Amino acid sequence: MAAATIPPRPNETIAMPTERLSDIVPYRTKDGSEIREIVHPTVHGSTRSSLAEAIVQPGDTTALHRHRVTEEIYYVTAGQGEMTLGERRFEVRTGDAVLIPPGTAHCIRASGTHPLHILCVCAPAYSHEDTELLTAGPGPDRAA
């Protein structure tokens, strides 16, 4: 793993390992999506946030869930979907960003013919303990 130098503060140098997305082993997160942790405190030493890529297969919907403490941002990098955010339901596609405030129920369905790819930023960093499932998932047409 190569080290990249982040612009230092005065009198400080910080080195962070870089990650190649294709080298990261995915896992299934609590909401049922396939996740690759790009930056996370348990692996990279970040202290206040995490960055991951989530993939939802065509026709699948993640479990409706919420995070008690964590604010989350979804940024769609490929595909299209239908986002449920609290009482709202709306379409998302490549280039869209969605802010998910703490405590807000949410899920996403991959509505296109290709997998839906989402960058997920969490602050504080994602944890299973902060995730409350409200429905089962994922699966075909399990929109909440």
C-alpha positions in Angstrom: 0.0 0.0 0.0 1.5 3.3 -1.0 1.4 6.4 1.2 0.1 9.7 -0.1 1.1 13.0 1.7 -1.8 15.2 2.6 -1.0 18.9 2.7 0.4 19.5 6.2 -0.5 22.1 8.7 2.4 24.3 9.8 5.1 22.1 11.3 3.1 18.9 10.7 3.3 16.1 8.1 0.5 13.5 7.9 0.8 10.3 5.8 -2.3 8.3 5.0 -2.3 5.0 3.2 -4.1 5.1 -0.1 -6.7 2.6 -1.2 -7.5 1.3 -4.6 -11.2 0.5 -4.7 -10.7 -2.7 -6.7 -8.3 -4.0 -4.0 -10.8 -3.6 -1.1 -12.7 -6.7 0.0 -16.4 -6.0 0.1 -18.7 -7.0 2.9 -22.5 -7.0 3.4 -23.5 -4.1 5.7 -26.5 -4.1 8.1 -28.8 -2.6 5.5 -28.0 -5.4 3.0 -25.9 -3.4 0.5 -22.4 -4.5 -0.6 -19.9 -2.1 0.9 -16.2 -1.3 0.3 -14.8 0.8 3.1 -12.5 3.3 1.3 -11.6 5.3 4.5 -12.6 4.2 8.0 -11.2 4.7 11.5 -10.7 0.9 12.1 -8.5 0.6 9.1 -7.1 4.0 8.1 -7.0 6.0 11.4 -9.5 8.7 10.3 -11.0 10.2 13.4 -14.3 11.8 12.5 -15.7 10.3 9.3 -15.8 7.4 6.9 -16.1 7.0 3.1 -17.4 3.9 1.5 -18.9 2.7 -1.8 -22.2 0.9 -1.6 -23.5 -1.2 -4.5 -27.2 -2.1 -4.8 -28.1 -4.7 -7.5 -30.9 -3.9 -10.0 -34.3 -4.4 -8.5 -33.0 -4.7 -4.9 -33.9 -2.3 -2.1 -31.8 -1.8 1.0 -33.4 -2.3 4.4 -35.2 0.8 5.7 -33.0 2.0 8.5 -31.7 5.0 10.4 -28.6 6.1 12.3 -29.1 7.6 15.7 -26.0 9.8 15.7 -24.5 9.7 12.2 -25.1 12.2 9.4 -24.8 10.5 6.0 -24.3 11.8 2.5 -25.0 9.7 -0.5 -23.4 10.6 -3.9 -24.6 8.5 -6.8 -21.6 7.6 -9.1 -23.4 5.2 -11.4 -26.9 3.9 -12.1 -30.3 5.2 -11.0 -32.6 4.6 -8.1 -35.5 5.6 -5.9 -34.6 7.1 -2.6 -36.8 7.0 0.4 -35.9 9.8 2.9 -38.3 10.1 5.8 -41.8 10.6 4.2 -40.3 11.6 0.8 -39.7 9.3 -2.1 -37.8 10.6 -5.2 -35.6 9.5 -8.1 -31.8 9.7 -8.0 -29.2 9.2 -10.7 -25.5 9.6 -11.5 -24.3 13.0 -10.1 -27.0 13.4 -7.5 -26.2 13.9 -3.8 -28.6 13.3 -0.8 -28.1 14.6 2.7 -29.4 12.2 5.3 -29.7 13.8 8.8 -29.3 11.7 11.9 -32.4 9.9 13.0 -34.0 10.0 9.5 -35.4 6.7 8.1 -34.0 5.9 4.7 -33.5 3.2 2.0 -32.7 3.1 -1.7 -33.9 0.9 -4.5 -31.8 0.3 -7.7 -34.5 1.0 -10.3 -32.3 0.7 -13.4 -30.9 -2.2 -15.4 -27.4 -1.8 -14.0 -26.1 -1.8 -10.4 -26.5 1.4 -8.4 -23.1 2.7 -7.1 -23.1 5.2 -4.2 -20.3 6.9 -2.3 -21.4 7.1 1.3 -19.8 9.7 3.7 -20.6 9.3 7.4 -19.8 11.6 10.3 -19.1 10.2 12.7 -17.8 7.1 11.0 -20.3 4.3 10.1 -20.9 1.7 12.8 -23.3 -1.2 12.9 -24.1 -0.2 16.5 -25.5 3.2 15.3 -27.7 1.5 12.6 -31.3 0.6 13.5 -33.1 -1.6 11.0 -36.7 -0.7 10.4 -37.4 -3.4 7.7 -35.7 -6.5 6.2 -33.6 -6.2 3.1 -32.2 -6.3 0.5 -34.3 -8.0 -2.0 -36.3 -7.5 -5.2 -38.9 -4.8 -4.9 -38.7 -4.3 -1.2 -39.4 -0.6 -1.4 -40.4 0.8 2.0 
